[in-house]
Amino acid sequence: MLSANTHKEVVVGDQILTTVDWARAQFALTAMYHWIFVPLTLGLSFLVAFFESIYVKTGNEEWKKLTRFWMTLFGVNFAIGVATGIILEFEFGTNWSNYSWMVGDIFGAPLAIEGIFAFFIEATFFAVMFFGWQRVGKGFHLFSTWMVAVGSNLSAVWILVANGWMQFPTGMAFNPDKARFEMQNFWDVALSPVAVHKFTHTTSSAFLLASLFVVGISALFLLQERHQKMAKRSMVVAAVFGFIASVFVGLTGDEAAFNVAHRQPMKLAAMEGLYVGQEKAPIVAMGIINSSKKPGDDLPAFYQEVKIPGLLSLLANRDPNSFVPGINDLVFGNAERNIVGAEQRMVTGKIALAELARYKYAREKGDEAEAAAALAIFDQHKGDLGYGYLNNPAEAAPPVSTTFYSFHIMVVLGTLFPVIFLAVLYFAFKGTLEYQRWLNLVCFFSIFLGYVASQAGWVVAEVGRQPWAIQGLLPVGVATTNIAASNVQTTFFIFLTLFTALLLAEIRIMMKQIKIGPEA
Amino acid sequence: MIGNLDHSILQQLWWLIASVVGSLFLFLTFVQGGQTLIFTTASTEEEKSLIINAMGRKWELTFTTLVLFGGALFAAFPLFYATSFGGAYWVWMLILFTFILQAVSYEYRKKPDNILGARTFEIFMSINGSVGLLLIGAAVGTFFTGSRFSLNLYNSVTWGTPYHGLEAALNPFNLAFGLFLVFLARILGAMYIVSHIDHAPLVKKARKATWINLLWALPFLLTILISLVTMDGFAVNPATGEVFMEKGKYLHNLLAMPAVLVLLLGGLGSVIYGVAATGFLGKNSGIWFGGIGTVLVGLAIFSLAGYNNTAFYPSLTDLQSSLTIHNASSSKYTLTAMSYVALAVPFVLAYVAYVWKLMDAKQLTLTELSGEDAKDMY
């Protein structure tokens, strides 16, 4: 039987870190580094396409210079995004070998489609975008720039379809003979509501971040009284794009939360630190969470909090009076509300695992009667298969503090950004943007805030679904490769060193290019 | 239409598709070959920059083809993906490590304030072109020599050595395979330089590099060919799925599949003609003969490993854990869905070819490197 790889461990200080800890750390490291570069690629590709479109339309060489300036920054960022991306694809195999087998029949397809439909568009037209100015016509060059934007964002579609499926597994069935999940309906996987909202929310947040980047760097030029005309032009285009993206982020975020409430109620409870379910459930506007609290104990969830009654119920069910389950309900069950908790589901899941083992050995022995009997019981219990791997019902809850703070940081910053874009547009149309020193300073520092919000969003999505690699079906401890923790630990530090060095190089190169400016 | 195909046919079709992508990748490793030529064929900074900028317009295509190769294997043969990547951990990690180095090196090399200096990024490129390809070759070599792993009832892999795949590079056949790929890539890289760069002194050296690297490649090629026709192979009983050792299995495969023999000999002949045309006949079109030849040889190698009831990823520890295109594949539904997706591949190839033609219509010159676009050059 598959089992959690907890016996493979490395001692760090007084902590014992197992293979799954290092595999998670490495995947988080790679994904978070990748997500530093990718949102800028997704959004800046469109902004560069806007700038170049204006150049082609007007024939004004200043717009061409502006386009090429942002394109240079795009190129520097793009390269390291590609470098960190290749690792992510192959890490599924190297670090999550059991996962790759158990769900590869479903999960591999979006990755392959991403390669066919998106990466080749990017790779082919990227060369034209950068080196085709003298080799192709103006029109084809513009087309190529747009294709890079389209290709980049198409790649986001498929990887987010894959990620959405991990959060809400659908369109598949378990094959006991192969001991894996198999696809039954491609369209259920590709068009699942979670995948659709993941794509719209994630890409619009990327557009927002790229707009903050352009607005922020342009604001720096205004503060330095350099390249003012080009800076203001860039700011107006980016602020319009950014404001539209911000509104879209808010709308899709609301839809995403609604989906989480129904598909991953444990994640929603963790996002709000809600331990005991209630009607008219509040949203915590501000709060200091009690990180010592565990499911089922009597400790308070917060040291201090400011709540808005009914808002979580409204967010989760579109009804401010409705009931929202808390972590305790989902761990221990709530008969009154008809909620089966992880505790009960573990019992069912362990039966499913035992019967699966009995089925496999019966087939191996050629005892078809026993195999059929085992399979019948397995079929009755397989819905809770993943819970059978848990040792303690409280394991079904994710790290609450990390999820709570990440969610609130993301929401607070996400509310601030449209205000900044509106302010930029207001002063730009008044013609006084270059005199707004405070606003320009805020714009510049908002680049950093944009990255914080963007990373926080991923932390909510990924930490909030722990302990599951596949929601409810496969915990991360079972999904890993059977390999000694020291191997994964070593590659973790190799990647940490390499990515950090490359990030520093990227920042230095970017700073130099910004110093040189668009009119060099 | 595709849905009516038998699962076994789909499995064979997807082995072919994966083989085509893998073989195209082998052709596109002219980029890696070019990266290693900067320290042996270029003698001035200008020549070095010409090579890097010529390869720099294509590096992403090679990279993307590698990613697609991985994606296609994951989608079509997930048990291979899980077994090989999870088991031969260190080989794949080191390969990926060299490709990370490559991905940033082009963009960062000439940019001011790049911290590490241009030479460091050139060394990164060279590592990718040599170590990266050597290890890829060693990994492909294990398709014939096998690896030490076993699978349990749940298809969970246990690797039999603590080196997690690095042991493959010590096997003479695998090593020969890796070194052959390195020199083949250098041959292709030199051919591409001849075809794409307008700089007489560099082109003259690149023409010479084609046949010198062919001479270096020959002993490894002969080792591979002689081993293939004499070695025992991993056969599969089609009725029971049982894997067993068969004397001269790959020779039998060649004889049982004459088309593969034609692909192999035709491919090698095409590469050799490409070298002769470039090195001795003063032609610039050798890259196309070299490229097509490489694709044909690649197809022959993958066909030998996977078709005619052969285990393509054999286990030395437990023969019955060996992977075949039948026991390692995705379900019929997934292969069918992916086959519909694969119908788009000809369109992808068409626009790639169109843009390639457009961008390579004019040869790269020193003037271009120092002209209006100098700031964007690698």
Interface residues (C-beta under 8 A of the other chain):
Chain A: M1 L2 R68 M71 T72 G75 V76 F78 A79 I80 V82 A83 T84 G85 I86 I87 E89 F90 F92 G93 T94 N95 W96 S97 N98 S100 W101 G104 D105 I106 F107 G108 A109 L111 A112 I113 E114 G115 I116 F117 F119 F120 E122 A123 T124 F125 F126 A127 V128 F130 F131 G132 W133 Q134 R135 V136 F140 S144 N175 K178 A179 R180 E182 M183 Q184 F186 K360 Y361 E364 T481 N482 I483 A484 N487 T491 I494 L498 A501 L502 L504 A505 E506 R508 I509 M511 K512 Q513 I516 A520
Chain B: G56 R57 K58 E60 L61 F63 T64 L66 V67 L68 G70 G71 A72 F74 A75 A76 P78 L79 Y81 A82 T83 S84 F85 G86 G87 Y89 W90 W92 M93 L96 F97 F99 I100 A103 V104 Y106 E107 Y108 K111 P112 D113 N114 I115 L116 L153 Y154 N155 S156 V157 T158 W159 P162 H164 S330 S331 Y333 T334 A337 M338 V341 A342 A344 V345 V348 Y351 V352 V355 L358 M359 A361 K362 E368 G371 E372 D373 K375 D376 M377
